[in-house]
């Protein structure tokens, strides 16, 4: 794991401070280092740039990342607009957010709370709503929506934990919580709370893989293998075939059909001759003659 990530994981403490406004009272996350000092704005931006090299093998130089990555441009402008938002400069924050959307095609509301080392890969069509909360070390791919499902002015957008990866085109909707170390497959639609350490795929999203064992090791880094999310139908078929083989073995006195075929017994345990292995062989031999 890179040094900047280790420092962030080992010395990060979160607290919230109330920022009163004429409209409502909002909570802004402030990061405290080991020296009990807030993490500086530019230090946070340096982390946002440095994490790109951990998650995109195409990244080559810092200059290239700073000048050609729309996801980096979007998070830099969001950090600024978010501060303006909490200083009650609402129009300035929204206008800067609008400019960011025009230049990057990424729409992040200035009220959204986004943690450290945030990365949007490709970035086209990403939408993050006003009351969304995003943890540390989160990765989003193009076409992702963290959207609301309510007209209420309170919390109506999702909350993502740490080390979450959301695949291309996925939608996470409503005031739901996504646990730490969760992978959401491409084009999935998640509308319910999701526990930590699992993979979610489908419409609506279903948990298809529990990663608790693999996530017990904190130094493994961010899991980018979102293309390896298993097929739940294929898994069900495999389980069914294993069960059928086990039942056949029990019905044949502990012997599989393959073992019975090799013996001298003329298929003693099979009554369904039309599907029996031995009968099929007889048909094949007669067809050959």
Residue, then its C-alpha position, 0 to 999 in steps of 0.5 A: x500500500x502506498x505511503x500516503x494511503x497508510x498515513x491516511x488509514x493510520x492517523x485519520x480521525x473524523x469529527x463533525x462541526x456544526x455550520x449553522x445557515x439560514x436554511x438548515x444546519x449542516x455537518x461538514x467532515x473535518x479530517x484530523x491528522x496525528x498532530x491534531x491538526x486539520x488536513x490542509x486543503x492542498x494536502x487533500x488535493x494531493x491525495x486525490x491526485x496521488x490515488x489515481x496512480x493506484x487505481x488507473x494503470x494508464x496514469x503516467x505522470x502527475x502533469x498528465x493526471x492534472x491536465x487530462x483527467x476530468x475526474x480529478x478536475x471535478x473533485x478539485x472544483x467540488x472541494x472548492x464549491x463544497x467549502x463555499x457551500x458551507x460558508x453560505x455562499x450558495x450561489x457561488x457554490x452552485x455556479x462553480x458546480x455548474x461550470x465543473x459540469x460543463x467542462x467535465x460532464x460530471x455533476x456533483x452537488x456542492x452539498x455532497x460530502x466526499x471523503x479522502x482519496x476519491x477517484x472518478x475514472x472516465x467520469x462521463x455522466x456521473x451524478x452525485x446528489x446534494x445529501x450524498x455522503x461518500x467515504x474514503x478511498x471510493x472509486x466510481x466509474x462512468x455513468x454512476x448515479x448516487x441519486x435521491x428518491x424523495x422530494x423531502x429536503x432532508x437526507x434523500x441520497x445514499x451514503x457510501x462507506x470506505x473502499x467502495x467501488x461502483x461499476x460503470x452505469x450503476x445506480x445507487x438510489x435513495x437514503x440507503x447505506x452501503x457498507x465498507x469494502x462493497x463492490x457494485x457491478x456495472x449497470x446494477x440498481x441498488x435501492x436497499x441497504x447493503x452490508x459491508x464486505x460483499x458484492x452486489x449485482x443486478x436489477x434490483x441489486x442482489x448480494x452475490x458474494x460475501x467478501x468477509x474472509x478476504x477483507x480481513x487483511x487490511x493491507x490488501x488495498x482497494x479491490x478493483x476486480x469488479x469484472x470478477x463478480x460471479x454469475x448468480x444463475x451460473x452458481x445456482x446451476x453448478x450447485x444443482x448439478x452437484x446436488x443431482x450427482x450426490x443424489x444419484x450416488x446415494x440412489x446407487x448405493x454410494x456408487x456414481x453412474x460412471x462407476x456402475x458403467x465400468x462394472x459388469x452389472x447391466x445398469x442395476x440401479x437405473x430405471x429410466x432407461x431413456x436417460x441412463x448412461x448405459x442405455x445411451x451407450x447402447x443406442x450410440x453403438x447400434x447407431x454406429x452399426 
